[in-house]
Amino acid sequence: MERLFAPGTDWLRNPPFLRLDEDALVPQTFNVKHGEKIDNAMNMATHVTSVASGMAPINTMLQRIAGRATLLRLLDMANAKKLSDAEVARLRTWGLDEKAQADVFGYLKGKRQIEQIDPDKLPFQTRERMAAFLFRVTRHQVLEGDASDSIELMHSTTGRIVTQFRSFMVNSYTRHFLNSVHHYDDWRTYAMVVLSTSAAGMGWAARTYINTAGNPEQRKKQLTQENFYKNAVAQSSWSNVIPAVTDAVWADALGNDPVFANNRSTGLENGVMGIPSIDLFNKVYGSTRMIGSAIRDDEEITEKQMRDFWKIWWFNNMTGVRNIADQALQQFPDRKDGTDRP
């Protein structure tokens, strides 16, 4: 049945050399001689990172689970006496019109198990309608970096800088947030919001607990009830742009403390300063100060300077690597005079 919704095929549909902007619709990504080669190399590195980090295999696994759950739900609906208005509305949203619904449900009626469905015995039109429906639903539930999911702005130089590490956030704005608003009268919308928020909160707590191993002071500071609630909302699939917009206005524009601090798994901020290119510039600038401290006899290299220097490098936020680095960086003093804060 997985032939119908093709989990894990995003590598075939989105190869590193795929480009939506051949310098016609938007400016060239890098206005240099070998700009496209650099761009393609960066895309290839993104693919390698997605596999090495485990995110690509996890996404494929989640799509398989979503596909099976969707098939089971279709079987229940096909054998139900009557569908609610909310259920019919969801079928229409995902492209299953009245005729397509009759075709698909007509084949599924009487079946109780997925194993009873044989794709080879499905009528061609019914198979194509079911495949299109399953593909839409699984990609709605489990997002992937499909080039067609993003607007043209995201493929321009400015757009790619502003939305760095935020493609999931931008795509989930339409897939989850706006879709949830559209189906506000369906109880499953609220069940999804509660489940997504709960899972996000537990995931954040587990990740923070692991990342603060060996640093009880930092663990106590981060694992608070207030931070749990904030991160549960910020990292849920439906909130997407809310933390970024909130901190951009509340913290960057009005000068207050950020509301959703330390909630991104990348370790970046939510506002303007959370754009990776800007963050990298700040870290490089901050780490250069340790050159002066190393030269002068009356100054010591501080922990902050070393943390800025460490965060320049690849995989600095990876669990395990981060724990080892944290233990090493704690050996440096807080102040230039070689003393620590009380």
N, C-alpha and C positions, 0 to 999 in steps of 0.2 A: 504493500500500500504506500510505502514511502516514495515510490515512483510518481505518485500523484502530487506530492507537495515538495519534493526534492530538497530535503534538509542538507545543509553543508555545501550547497552548490554555489555559494556566493564567490568562491575563488574562481570558478569558471566564468561567472557572469561579470565579475569585477577584477580583471587582471591588472597588475601594476601599470601596464602601458596604456590602459584605457584613459582617454582624455575627452572631456566634454568641451574644452575650450582650445581650439586650434588657432588661437590669436585672432579669431574672427568676431566672436560675440563679446569677449572681454579681453583686457590687456594681458600680455604674456606674464606668466607667473614670476619668472626671473628675467629681467630685461638685460641679459648678458648673452654671450655667444653660445654657451653650452647650457642655457637655462633649462631646456626641456630634458636634457640628460640628467641634470641635477634633480629636477622634479621627479622624473621616473625612478631614480635611485632612492629618493626619499619615500616614494610610494612602495617600492619593493621592501625597504626597511620596515615600513609600517606593517606589511604583511608578515614578515619574519617575526616581528615583535608580537603580533597578535597570536601567533602560534606558540612562540617561546613562553609567553605569559600565561598560556592556558586558556585565554579568552575565546579563541576560535573553536577549539574542541568543546568547550562548555556551551557556546552558543549553538553548535550543532546538536548537542545532547538535548538542550532545552527545546529546540525546534522539533525534535523527534517526539519529545514528551507532549508538546503542544499539539502536534499533529494527531497523536493517538487520542488525546483528550477531546479534540474537536470531532474526530470520527465517532467516539462514544456518545458525544452530545448529539450529533446528527442522528444516530440510531435511536436515541431517546425521543427526539423530536419527530422522527418519521413514524414512530409507533404510538405517539401521543394522540389522544382523542381530539384535542383542540390546542392550538398555539395561542399564546397571549399576544396582544398588540405589540408589546415590547420585544418579544421574540421575533415576530414577523419584521419589525423595524430593523433589527440587527441583521437578519438575513438579507434584506434589501440593501442595507449599508454596505455589505460585503459582496454585492453584485449578484445575488441570487434572486432573480425576478420570479414572478408567479409561475411562468411556464417552466423555468429551470428548476424551481422548487418542486413542482409536480413530477418532473422527470427523475430527479435525484431521490425524492422521498418514495416514489413509486417503486424504484429498484430496492431501496433499503427496507421498505415495509416488511415486517415479518421476521427480519434478521435481528439477532440479539448480540452477536459477537462480531468483532472486527475480522476474525479468521473466516467468517462466512462470506466476506466480500472478496470477490475475485476480479481484479482490474481487467484481466484479459476477457472476461465475459460481459463486461459493461458495454452497453451500446456506445458507439464513438461519441455522439453528442453528449450523452450523460457523463461519460468519463471526462470529457473536456470541461464541462461545467463544474463537475466535482473537483477536478484538479485546480481550476482557477479559483474556486471558492476556498479550498484548503490552503492554497498558496497565500492568498490574501490574509486569511485568518491567522496562520502561523507567523507571518511577518508582521502582523499587527500586534500579536502577543509577545513575540521575541524579535526585537529589532536587529537589523544587520546594516552594515555600511553600504547599502546599495546606492550607486551613483545617481539613480533616478529619484531617490528619496529626497534629495537636497535641491534647494532653489539655486538659480544661476549665480546669485550673489556669493554663495559659498565656494564657487570655483574661480572667483576673482582673487587678486592679491590681497585686497583689504578684507574680503569675506573670509578667506582662509586663515588670516591672522587672527581676526576677531573670534572666529568659531573654533580655534585650535582646541583639541581635546574636548570639544563640546558637540560633536556630531550627534551623539546619542541624545543629548539634551534638546537639540533643535528638532530632530526627527520625532522624538516622543511628545513634543508639544502638540503636533497634529494627531499622531497616532493614539495617544493616551489622554492628554488633557482635553483637547477640543472634542475628541470622540466621546469622552465621559460627559462633557457638558451637553452634547447633542442627545445622549441617552440618559438624561437626568431622571427620567420617570421609570427607570428600570432598576430593580433592587440589586441586580448583579453589578451595576456600576459602583454602588456603595460597598459591596462585598469586595470588589477589586481594589478600591481605595484603601480599605482597612487591611486587606491581605498584603498589598504592596508596601504600605507604611510599616506594618509589623515586620515583614521580612527585611526591609531596609534597615530598620532599627536594630534588629538582631544581628544582621550582617555587619553593621558598623561597630556594634559592641564587641563582636568576636574579633574583628580585624584590629580594633584599637587595643584589645587585651593582648593580642599576639605582638603587635608592634611596640608595646610598652613593656615587654618582658625584660626584666632586669632594671627597670626604672620605676619603682613603686611611687615615687613622688609625681611623675608625669601621669602615671596611670590613675592615681587618685584625683588629679586635676582634670583629666579629660573625661573619665567615666562617671559623670554626674547625671542626675535625673534630667536636668535642664538640657544638657547636651544630647542626651538620648532622644528626647522629644524633637529637638531641632533637627538632628541628623536623620531621624526616621522620616520626617517630612521632606527634608532637602534631598535625600537619596532615593525617595520613592519615584516610581516611573511617571506618576501624574503631575508631580510638582515642577519638573524640568526647569523652565526659565524663571520660576518664582524666586529662588535664592539669588540668582545672578542679578535680576532686576532690583530686588530688594536691597542688596548690599551696594549695588552701583549707585542707587539714589540715597539710601540712608547713610552709608559709610563714605563713599567716594565724593558725592555731591554735597552732603550736609555735614560731613566731618565727624560723624558719630562712630562708636565701635560697631564692627560688623555684627549682624544678627546671626548669620550662618557661618561663623568662623570654624575652620578646621573640619569642614564636612565633606570635602572632595577627596576621593580616594587617591588622587594624584598628589595631594598635599598642597595644591595651589589655592589661592583665594578665589572668591566668587566675583568680585568687582572687576574693574578695569585692570588692576594690578595682578589679576589672576590669569591674564593672557600670557601664555608660555613665553612668547618672545620678550615681553616686557619683564616678566619674572626672571628670565635668564640674564637680561641686561643688568637688573638690580643685583643678582647674585654675583655676576662677574665684577661689577663695580665694588660690591661689598668685600669680595675676597681679595681684591688688589690692595686693600689697606693693610693686609698682613705682611706685605713686602716691606713697608716702612717699619712695622713692628719687629720684623726679623732682623732688619739692619740696625735699629737702635738698641743700645744696651739697656736702656731704662724702661723698655716696654716688652710685654709678653704678647704672643699671639693668643687671641681670645677664642672662646668656644664658638661665638657667633661668627667670627671671621672664618673659622674652619668649617662650620656648617654651610656657610655661603659657598665656600670653595667646593665642598663635597657635592652640593646640589647642582653643580654645573654638569656633572658626569652622568652618563647613561645608567639606567637601572638603580639610581640612588634611592628610590622609594620602594624597591622590591622587598617584600617581607623576607626576613632572614638576612639579606645584605644590609637592610636598614638597621636591624637589631645589632649586628656586629659593629657597624659604623657608629651607632649611638653610644655603645659602650666605650669605644675609642675616643670619641669626641668629648665625652664627659670628663676626660682627664685634663682638658685645657681649662684655664681659669676664666672666670666671668669678666674680670676687669683687666685692663692693660698693665696694672701694677702687680699682677700675679695673684691677686686675692679673689675670693669668691663672694658672692652676695650672701648675706645672712639668711 
